Amino acid sequence: MSDTLDTLENITYEELNEGDSATFTRTLTEDELVLFAAVSGDVNPVHLDSEFAAESMFKERIAHGMWSGSLISAALATVMPGPGTIYLEQSLAFKRPVRLDDALTVTLKVLRKEPKNRVVFDCDVRNQNDEKVVTGEAKVIAPTEKVSLKKPRLPKITIES
């Protein structure tokens, strides 16, 4: 018996239709914020230093804008179209800050299908209060062959204090 949470299955170019939508949700933890800073090299103190951030326009630490953008990438790669998707373009407009423990939901909606297996998606990212955080459009090459595979296991990485 296969657990669907452990399986990645794509949606091929032929199966996609204008108006189709899918969601992906993730919560920003302290570990993810710090690890994103480490991986990206963006160590702006507004993300990492509570005292510095308290004096900023946000009055507290906020997430990197590209953390929200990376959730769009994850949604495209794992949900719709899923495995085999090739990311080509992305526009992003950052509407409001993301704070620790915010739960963001990415909603992807097929805007149009183009020649050569290209698909353009509307990307809408909202927090747990249904407030718009990021909007944009993505263009991908959708997979043409159906695949279903076991989701790779990642190591659990935490920050030691």
matplotlib code that plots the C-alpha trace (Angstrom):
import matplotlib.pyplot as plt

x = [0.0, 1.5, 1.1, 0.1, 2.0, 5.2, 4.5, 5.1, 2.9, 3.0, 0.3, 1.4, 1.1, -1.8, -3.6, -3.4, -6.3, -6.8, -8.3, -6.8, -5.5, -3.5, -2.1, 1.0, 1.3, 4.4, 5.0, 8.0, 10.0, 13.0, 15.2, 13.9, 14.5, 18.1, 18.9, 17.5, 19.9, 22.8, 22.0, 21.2, 24.0, 21.4, 22.2, 20.4, 19.9, 16.2, 15.9, 18.3, 18.7, 15.7, 17.1, 18.0, 14.6, 12.7, 14.0, 13.0, 9.7, 8.5, 9.2, 10.2, 12.2, 10.8, 11.4, 13.4, 11.1, 12.7, 11.6, 8.1, 9.2, 10.9, 7.5, 6.2, 9.1, 8.3, 4.6, 5.5, 8.1, 6.1, 2.4, 1.5, 2.8, 5.2, 8.2, 9.8, 8.8, 11.4, 11.1, 11.7, 10.4, 9.0, 7.6, 7.1, 5.5, 5.9, 2.8, 3.4, 6.0, 6.2, 6.8, 7.9, 5.2, 3.2, 1.7, 1.8, -0.4, 0.7, -2.2, -1.2, -3.7, -3.2, -3.6, -2.7, -1.0, 1.5, 3.3, 6.3, 4.7, 5.0, 2.4, 1.9, 0.6, -0.9, 0.9, -0.9, 0.7, -1.4, -0.8, -2.9, -5.2, -5.8, -3.8, -1.9, 1.9, 3.2, 1.7, 3.2, 3.3, 5.5, 6.3, 7.4, 7.9, 5.4, 6.4, 5.1, 5.5, 3.5, 5.6, 4.8, 7.7, 8.6, 9.3, 13.0, 13.8, 15.7, 17.9, 16.4, 18.6, 18.2, 20.1, 21.9, 21.6]
y = [0.0, 3.3, 6.5, 9.3, 11.8, 9.9, 9.9, 12.6, 12.3, 14.8, 16.3, 16.2, 19.0, 17.1, 16.7, 20.4, 22.7, 26.5, 27.2, 24.2, 25.0, 23.4, 24.5, 24.0, 25.1, 25.6, 27.3, 29.5, 28.2, 29.7, 26.8, 27.4, 31.2, 30.7, 27.9, 30.0, 32.8, 30.3, 28.7, 31.9, 34.0, 36.7, 37.6, 41.0, 41.6, 42.4, 38.6, 37.5, 40.2, 40.9, 44.2, 45.5, 44.4, 46.1, 49.4, 48.6, 49.6, 46.0, 46.2, 42.6, 40.0, 39.0, 36.3, 36.7, 37.6, 34.8, 32.2, 32.9, 32.7, 29.4, 28.0, 28.8, 26.8, 23.9, 23.9, 23.8, 21.1, 18.8, 19.5, 21.0, 20.2, 18.2, 16.1, 16.7, 20.4, 22.9, 26.4, 29.1, 32.4, 34.0, 37.5, 38.4, 41.3, 41.3, 42.6, 42.2, 40.8, 37.2, 36.7, 33.7, 31.0, 32.4, 29.6, 30.4, 28.8, 29.0, 28.7, 28.0, 28.4, 27.6, 30.8, 29.4, 26.6, 27.6, 25.7, 23.5, 22.3, 25.7, 26.6, 29.9, 29.9, 32.6, 32.5, 33.7, 33.3, 34.1, 33.9, 32.1, 35.2, 35.0, 38.2, 38.4, 38.1, 37.5, 37.5, 36.8, 34.6, 31.6, 29.9, 26.3, 23.5, 20.9, 17.2, 15.1, 11.7, 10.6, 9.7, 8.7, 8.2, 8.1, 11.5, 11.8, 11.8, 14.8, 14.9, 16.8, 19.8, 22.0, 25.0, 24.5, 27.4]
z = [0.0, -1.1, 0.9, -1.5, 0.8, -0.1, -3.9, -6.5, -9.6, -12.4, -14.6, -18.3, -20.8, -22.5, -19.1, -18.2, -19.0, -18.7, -15.3, -13.6, -10.1, -7.3, -3.9, -1.8, 1.8, 4.0, 7.4, 8.0, 11.0, 12.7, 11.3, 7.7, 8.0, 9.2, 6.8, 3.9, 4.9, 5.0, 1.7, -0.2, 1.4, 2.2, 5.8, 5.9, 9.6, 9.0, 8.7, 11.4, 14.1, 16.3, 17.6, 14.2, 12.8, 15.7, 14.3, 10.7, 9.1, 9.8, 13.6, 13.7, 11.7, 8.3, 5.9, 2.7, -0.2, -2.2, 0.4, -0.7, -4.3, -3.6, -2.5, -6.0, -7.4, -5.0, -6.0, -9.7, -9.2, -6.9, -7.4, -10.8, -13.3, -11.0, -11.6, -15.0, -15.1, -16.4, -14.9, -17.6, -16.2, -13.1, -12.3, -8.6, -6.8, -3.0, -1.4, 2.4, 4.7, 5.9, 9.5, 11.6, 11.9, 8.9, 6.9, 3.2, 0.6, -3.0, -5.5, -9.1, -11.9, -15.5, -17.5, -20.9, -22.8, -25.5, -28.2, -27.4, -24.1, -22.5, -19.8, -18.1, -14.5, -12.3, -9.0, -5.8, -2.4, 0.7, 4.4, 7.0, 7.2, 3.4, 2.9, -0.4, 0.1, -3.4, -6.9, -10.2, -13.3, -14.1, -17.4, -17.5, -19.9, -18.7, -18.8, -21.6, -20.0, -17.0, -14.0, -10.4, -8.1, -4.4, -2.9, -2.0, 1.7, 2.9, 6.0, 9.0, 9.5, 12.5, 13.9, 17.2, 19.5]

ax = plt.figure().add_subplot(projection="3d")
ax.plot(x, y, z, "-o")
ax.set_aspect("equal")
plt.show()
